[in-house]
Amino acid sequence: MEETPPQLQPQAAHASPPFPAVFTPPRALSSASARGSPTIPSPSPSGPAQFSTPPGPPVFSSPLRPAAVPFRTTPVSPQPVPFAPRTGSSSSSVSLPTSSAPHFLNGAATPHGHLPFAPPSLEDSSVDSPYVLFSARKVLKQKKLLNAPSLGFGALVSPGREVSPGPEALERDPRRCLNCGAYVNLYCDVLIGSGQWQCVICKKLNNSEGEFVVSSKHDLLQWPELASSAVDYVHSGNRRPGFVPMSDSRVSGPIFILIDECLDEAHLQHLQGSLHAFLDSLPPTARIGIISYGRTVSVYDFSEGAAVSADVLPGNKSPTHDSLKALIYGTGVYLSPVHASLPVAHTIFSSLRPYQLSVAEVSRDRCLGAAVEVALGIIQGPSAELSRGIIKRSGGNCRILVCAGGPNTFGPGSVPHSVQHPNYAYLEKTAMKWMDRLGHEAQRHSTIVDILCAGTCPVRVPVLQPLAKCSGGVLLLHDDFGEAFGVNLQRASTRAAGSHGLFEIRCSDGMLVTQVIGPGEEASPDSHETFKNDTSFCIQMHSVEETQSFSVSMETKSDINSDFVYFQFAVRYSNIYQSEITRVVTTRLQTVDGLSAYLSSVQEDVASVIIGKRTVLRARTASDSVDMRLTIDERVKDIAIKFGTQVPKSKLYRFPKELSSLPECLFHLRRGPLLGSIIGHEDERSVVRSLFLNASFDLSLRMLAPRCIMHREGGTFEELPAYDLAMQSNNAVVLDHGTDIFIWLGAELATQEGQSAAALAACRTLAEELSELRFPAPRILSFREGSSQARYFVSRLIPAHKDPTYEQESRFPQLRTLTPELRARLKSSFIHFDDPSFCEWMRSLKLVPPEPS
């Protein structure tokens, strides 16, 4: 279900893929956010930095070491261990394991220990939360300006994010307000004589049955929920009798690999290499299954030893109950631990043969939908027959990894081979609905479907996207089945996820949630507990992962009179150990009257990402993207008019100095791959947009505004603004744009064989360090100045060479270090074209470009 606010109404298009759900609650509903103010400090030199004020040159430990191997044979980070429930009182706390195996922090290589969870003091309302980033650290009391749609107020919430050490885990039920359903928290007033506590959301008193009766306020800190902004309530019981938590998260659910049989030889060879490396990376106890699909579905049997054997089902229809029953109760072994089947699995991958018929790639029959149905049937096993509608889990999230080289053109959920088919639009719509239902069915059975596509054949993204989205998975496009594909195959299988998540948002003082963008859909009323005056907004999450975030936009119903506004986010889900977790994050923000105090508290990067997600959501077609670029122009002008100042005796407006980096971020958005014309095919653009709308803050920021890092002599790196002035022929430059990382070698440096090799190795190492924990893994491309591939790099840089010298030096101070000869060479190397620079764009909007901070 998707709704969009009237002011953000997207244009409909039958061929557009489903985007992350947008939730627009009625005006009477309230919202929540999480504690403290945003900005998580960059944990390492590779972490995100303020765009306009780059830090000093980051020095990496050994920048000239060889590039890391693309495929690891061991997990990239220590694996979590299951917690052992402690005996004792019901209020005892336990150490809860992280719910993710490797921690893919979507933007920067951030080890767990770099973001410690520190319980804030009651007096400190500005402590940053690792789970919530607000667009401003303070809330403006005036309704008119706070609700201004051009800037807006909101938060980015990552409810599944894992930090170490994490919030304290409590093995008991939470105390909740009987009136509105909010959870007790550190900001509640407690009457120590009676134990009653006042809800910060609805201000009603609640009874604690004498539990909070203490002699002094300080004694209340013995309850973690009254001392910390975030706590996890744990119910360790599972829904499957006999289920035993394992020490490796990936053991809990099987992994089914689905392989396209319609690949040409070159693609198949790359795929086989990636699959062999993927097998070697799995832990010995992981259970795997292998299916290939073309016109039929072949389910490979591990019981035949060295011989390759498969049971074949028709692909033109969904598998029947009898055919699945024959597989499940037969003698074949279709899911087997790696330690028992590794040689057989390698033999199966080696036995795959290229497509033999003389048929164009797009016209080959592929029954992808039927293959996923068969995999789901085997994963469910006998429980599908015995449960009679009650979902019985197989332990943890199961995962289906689809390796696709083309569209689903045969059997259920298929579309015609040609888009010129007279009835294509109707058949595509029907296929999308079928895939949507299949995705929801997979999600009900705790199975995530990731679709990894590669090659040059169009895969019809609008049809496949609903299957991945509704199951909680992702759809990725790759140039080929080589390195990046193999890395993503491994990272997709190791990223653990919670299931059956319910996300609740509450806030006080008349604050309303006006829009939520993220990986979920509005929850039905009967899917969660309701209270007498519950004004929360509830979202059913497709999966709970730390690589996700929700963008929450908020407004106030009237001017705010109180000194603080309170926000509460709660997510309930089952983790990979089948424990029921309720994570509650509560925060408060100070309210202010002065506009300057409010603007000074604005987190420009966070505000840019929220604005970006609201804008990209509406860009469902190429024509929509053009409209959204114009919308950004109007938005920037409106911010300057409402929050800036007019130049005396002029029609020009000055952008507020407190928001100096915001327009530059939005300028990158306007001309980058999300809205611009850098990416040529609409399938690629729609996949990138979908990733952006669901991504965590780190990855979202990198996709919005690229990070430019220049290699310096001595093996150090200097971060610079992403301007074309960085293209200096005697240097190498790394440009991190989220889903792509580019390494550019200047022509002069490239002629010096030894130095260029050292610089390239250092840049390659840096690129891998930046993306080591990122999912999806970015494509890493390296090229020389003047090559055809260099256009990918040049098109992402702001053409600042068109600006006057004084503006260039002001915004790109590194120019001052160049000799006159080098500056002359740099100036003569540029090719002039019509694309405006940032300063030219600002002046075209009748605005004075902001001074760099």
JOVENDA-V60399 format. One record per run of one state. SS is the DSSP state (@ for helix, = for strand, . for the rest). FROM is the first residue (numbers start at 1). TO is the last residue. If there is no record, write none. Layout:
# JOVENDA-V60399
ss:SS from:FROM to:TO
ss:SS from:FROM to:TO
This chain:
# JOVENDA-V60399
ss:. from:1 to:5
ss:@ from:6 to:8
ss:. from:9 to:20
ss:= from:21 to:23
ss:. from:24 to:58
ss:= from:59 to:59
ss:. from:60 to:92
ss:= from:93 to:94
ss:. from:95 to:111
ss:@ from:112 to:114
ss:. from:115 to:131
ss:= from:132 to:134
ss:. from:135 to:135
ss:= from:136 to:136
ss:. from:137 to:137
ss:= from:138 to:140
ss:. from:141 to:142
ss:@ from:143 to:146
ss:. from:147 to:152
ss:= from:153 to:157
ss:. from:158 to:167
ss:= from:168 to:170
ss:. from:171 to:175
ss:= from:176 to:176
ss:. from:177 to:182
ss:= from:183 to:183
ss:. from:184 to:188
ss:= from:189 to:191
ss:. from:192 to:195
ss:= from:196 to:198
ss:. from:199 to:204
ss:= from:205 to:206
ss:. from:207 to:216
ss:@ from:217 to:222
ss:. from:223 to:223
ss:@ from:224 to:226
ss:. from:227 to:229
ss:= from:230 to:235
ss:. from:236 to:248
ss:@ from:249 to:251
ss:. from:252 to:254
ss:= from:255 to:260
ss:. from:261 to:264
ss:@ from:265 to:281
ss:. from:282 to:286
ss:= from:287 to:293
ss:. from:294 to:295
ss:= from:296 to:301
ss:@ from:302 to:304
ss:. from:305 to:308
ss:= from:309 to:314
ss:. from:315 to:320
ss:@ from:321 to:329
ss:. from:330 to:335
ss:= from:336 to:337
ss:@ from:338 to:351
ss:. from:352 to:360
ss:@ from:361 to:363
ss:. from:364 to:367
ss:@ from:368 to:380
ss:. from:381 to:382
ss:@ from:383 to:386
ss:. from:387 to:397
ss:= from:398 to:404
ss:. from:405 to:423
ss:@ from:424 to:444
ss:. from:445 to:446
ss:= from:447 to:454
ss:. from:455 to:460
ss:@ from:461 to:471
ss:. from:472 to:474
ss:= from:475 to:478
ss:. from:479 to:482
ss:@ from:483 to:494
ss:. from:495 to:497
ss:= from:498 to:507
ss:. from:508 to:510
ss:= from:511 to:518
ss:. from:519 to:519
ss:= from:520 to:522
ss:. from:523 to:524
ss:@ from:525 to:527
ss:. from:528 to:536
ss:= from:537 to:541
ss:. from:542 to:543
ss:= from:544 to:544
ss:. from:545 to:547
ss:= from:548 to:548
ss:. from:549 to:549
ss:= from:550 to:556
ss:. from:557 to:563
ss:= from:564 to:574
ss:. from:575 to:579
ss:= from:580 to:592
ss:. from:593 to:594
ss:@ from:595 to:600
ss:. from:601 to:601
ss:= from:602 to:602
ss:. from:603 to:603
ss:@ from:604 to:617
ss:. from:618 to:621
ss:@ from:622 to:643
ss:. from:644 to:644
ss:= from:645 to:646
ss:. from:647 to:652
ss:= from:653 to:654
ss:. from:655 to:656
ss:@ from:657 to:659
ss:. from:660 to:661
ss:@ from:662 to:671
ss:. from:672 to:681
ss:@ from:682 to:694
ss:= from:695 to:695
ss:. from:696 to:696
ss:@ from:697 to:704
ss:. from:705 to:706
ss:= from:707 to:711
ss:. from:712 to:715
ss:= from:716 to:720
ss:. from:721 to:722
ss:= from:723 to:723
ss:@ from:724 to:726
ss:. from:727 to:731
ss:= from:732 to:736
ss:. from:737 to:739
ss:= from:740 to:745
ss:. from:746 to:746
ss:@ from:747 to:750
ss:. from:751 to:752
ss:@ from:753 to:771
ss:. from:772 to:778
ss:= from:779 to:784
ss:. from:785 to:789
ss:@ from:790 to:794
ss:. from:795 to:797
ss:= from:798 to:798
ss:. from:799 to:799
ss:@ from:800 to:802
ss:. from:803 to:804
ss:@ from:805 to:811
ss:. from:812 to:812
ss:@ from:813 to:817
ss:. from:818 to:819
ss:@ from:820 to:828
ss:. from:829 to:837
ss:@ from:838 to:844
ss:. from:845 to:846
ss:= from:847 to:848
ss:. from:849 to:853
